[in-house]
């Protein structure tokens, strides 16, 4: 298990699929990623992954938590050591996870987002699924749990890639793979039946280009599931924060649903429907033992929780589906 080679496992999973033709290109972008890594940093993460317990007969349970289970519970000294190793992968933002009985209470209840999305989307059984900006990969496991036959997540944040592998290294045979790159580095595959992008759109400086990049990953008749921040207003309403939004530095555009629908149409999408709108609560995003920095409650105006501390409307999120 500790010798798990994620790269070969990923390539092996592409054999016999229409993605096989892109193996050379994937190999190239992974090598580029590796050479851009600070060597000390990646060696550090590799060492941490190897510090996790060597356990056989591991099983996975997928419900609100993603749980790794062993037949034989870990001894208390081993549990203590394991908890300390997992804490080295902080901040844990997207989850929740359970690692051999250790509850990783992440900043986000990502299961709540999944519960809002799932009732409205195409059945995932036997589907090929891409999650763009997958964070720790929590939703990749949920997609697998819904019967998807092939699940690929992409995310350029190295920490999240390694958080994912805390789990994946015990489950080598699962057809869930994480490529540590941004969407702009993918070839145009036109391959996936469902493309998810949740919580990423407002981080992209060029939203139309991003929508087109998503479209280029979709097979004919595929479904896009886009979850993003929105504001109230008509088709002419878009917020561009002057600087930070809810303390986030990299927020570019927050459109109204009506404006977003126009952008999606212009980018080539049809059958666009907004299926959910939800104001993010301080129970869904909060500081925990596993993410001890400031969280949503600190980013809202203390005297008026309908505003961020910068005076913008507080985070409200919409789920749109389209083909
Ligand atoms: N989808 C998860 C995580 C969202 S956090 C959820 O909804 O809970 C936003 C993620 O987008 C971050 O993990 C960040 O690393 C990723 N991201 C940023 N730029 C990206 C890009 N160009 N391509 C893909 N992912 C990107």
Boltz pocket constraint, residues with backbone or C-beta under 6 A from the ligand:
constraints:
  - pocket:
      binder: B
      contacts: [[A, 94], [A, 108], [A, 110], [A, 113], [A, 132], [A, 133], [A, 134], [A, 135], [A, 136], [A, 154], [A, 155], [A, 156], [A, 157], [A, 160], [A, 181], [A, 182], [A, 183], [A, 184], [A, 197], [A, 198], [A, 199], [A, 200], [A, 203]]
      max_distance: 6.0
